[in-house]
Amino acid sequence: NNGALKITAKRENKGGKAYTSARIRTANKVAFTYGRIEAKIKLPPYQGLWPAFWMLPDTTTYGNWPNSGEIDIMEFYRKHGIPHILANAAWGTDRQWNAKWNSKAIPFIHFLEKNSDWASEFHIWRMDWDEEAIRLYLDDELLNEILLKDTYNGSIGSYKNPFMQPQYILLNLAVGGINGGEVEINTYPI
């Protein structure tokens, strides 16, 4: 719409679910190892939504998640009822399906105190990724620095580093779920 990608969540019954939305991914099309990626995004800061700009590997060379790695350039959801913006990475441990996280959760109020109109504006999320670190930014403010010397998998992932392989891009607007939480019905469609 007007040159911008718009992911819309709607309250409608489809496939036994009460809401619909979308996830866009570049799997098997565009993936890269190291470099810079950024997106200009406006968040819908409503209860029950879980927007994300993130990355997963193009292959399962090191095994299934989390041994294959995950980079969350941006996530938004409530933690203990308080809205947060998160910048994370996850990799494997010695236990199946148990991730080690390097996660920074910044209360949403931090951004609103700088600019009361923050939620109605577009912002630049950026990842700078090289052989030493993954650095995650919001409007040039460093949110998290993940040193690759610390991101080696446990035994299940053969002690390999998942952040030394190509990753593809995902953009999505999840509704409800573990982190989205209880949905505010009056806000849809968004």
Phi, psi and omega in degrees: 000120181053041177083004180242141173286128179237118175264120186250131172261134180233149173270102179203144181277119176215128177059031179081006179253152183273345184225154172235154176200204183209158172226131178245133182219153181257019181306137181062013178234304181225123174212154179207160173244122179069152179128195181239140172222143176213156177218143176262114190228141170248123183273140168271106188274049184260149174302133177097353179258150182219074177286150180208148172233110191210179183220146175225162182284150178286344179225170175251042181310321184260013180104185181287174177302140006267359183298338179278347177091153176210133175241121178254097180294323177209133167222151175226124172193175181267135172244120183054038177084355183253127180296137180224152166254133184240148176224115193219166164214150180224146177212178189275161177238199177274358180247133180303135178065012180253112184270150165260128184247140163247103190233135172242126179241114183254123179304137182304329181300331178305320182278324179293328178293332177282327185204110183294341177267009186310315186293339181265004184246161173277147180223156183259116172262136185220145171237128169249120188231123176224190184293346183254328188200161168247122180242127185246128187235154170227117182049047179070004174269121179292119179265323183204141173237120183248112182280128184291341176294344182255004190248032178277138178296164171279198186298324182296326178266020176056029177059024180266160181262114183290347183266024174239030179221160181298142177236147176253169188258142173229141170231129179207163174230094178280150178239127180072214178081187184304311183263335178293320177077197181297134185270133172279114187288333185287352186266357186261149357284158179242000000 
